[in-house]
Amino acid sequence: MSSSQRKQQTLSAPAEFRGKGYWSGAAVRLEFRPAPADTGIVFVRRDLPGQPRIPATADYRTETPLRTVLFRGGACVEMVEHVMAALAGMQIDNCEIWSDAPEMPAADGSCLPLVETLTAAGRAEQDAPRPQRVVRRVVRCGNRESWVEARPENSGKMVLAYELDYGSGNPIGRQSLEITLSPRYFCRSLAPSRTFLLEAEALALQAQGLGRHVTHQDLLVFGPQGPIDNPLRFPDECVRHKMVDMVGDLALAGCDLIGRFVAFRSGHRLNAELVRRLLAVEEQHPADPLRRCA
């Protein structure tokens, strides 16, 4: 095990979490179970015949607007980004998540309730090194309007930087943040940040029959003057939540990523595409200093 590697971790005890999905409004119960070393994160659909298992890796991600969906052999789990972020942010590497519905619970729009549930269960160190992938060359995905990039990082840690730009004429505007990821920072400064959208976006989704049960207390809805009936937890809460999404999406690598990850208006699709490129670039293009994807 190299000096920068840590040992794998799982939960000390099972934990249960209940809630409703944003999109469907359906109730769901999650059970987080400890798992042996090298299991990774695996979702199990207990409500389907055969209890199909869906590994939480980029190989099983299917493109779906506004959320991260994993699909394998006819079974899927939706809105997994907050669950993945909570586990990755707390460095819980091996865990089975048994679910009785396809959509993960939304809670209050953040992953803080999940973090609190997992914290109560406790973490247990395992006698196996955590795999890692060190970024040794620049890998970039996107275009001028939105992009995400992985760069080498001398600190031997995961550094995240995000620039959010909603332009002028709205209360979100432009926000930026750069952090070195650690469990302590994640739990205190990222996990409480909530899903957000503009009021016009919320009304458009409800007009399509989506999220009609969701209220202003379930997430941040920004009107012309700011959040509607829901105070901010951080002045820059929106960019912090985009960083939560980055943590959850990058966790689909299934290993620790060592590097600097810089994003400009990036979302789930580009984040996941970056993971795929990072896992392939060393083997396929060892001599190329820069790889780009559309």
Secondary structure by P-SEA (a helix, b strand, c coil): ccccbbbbbbbcbbbbbbbbbccccbbbbbbbbbbcccccbbbbccccccccccccccccccccccbbbbbccccccccaaaaaaaaaaacccbbbbbbcccccccccccaaaaaaaaaabbbbbccbbbbbbbbcbbbbbbccccbbbbbbbcccbbbbbbbbbccccccccbbbbbbbccaaaaacccccbbbbbcaaaaaaaaaaccccccccccbbbbcccccccccccccaaaaaaaaaaaaaaacccccccbbbbbbccccaaaaaaaaaaaaccccccccccccccc
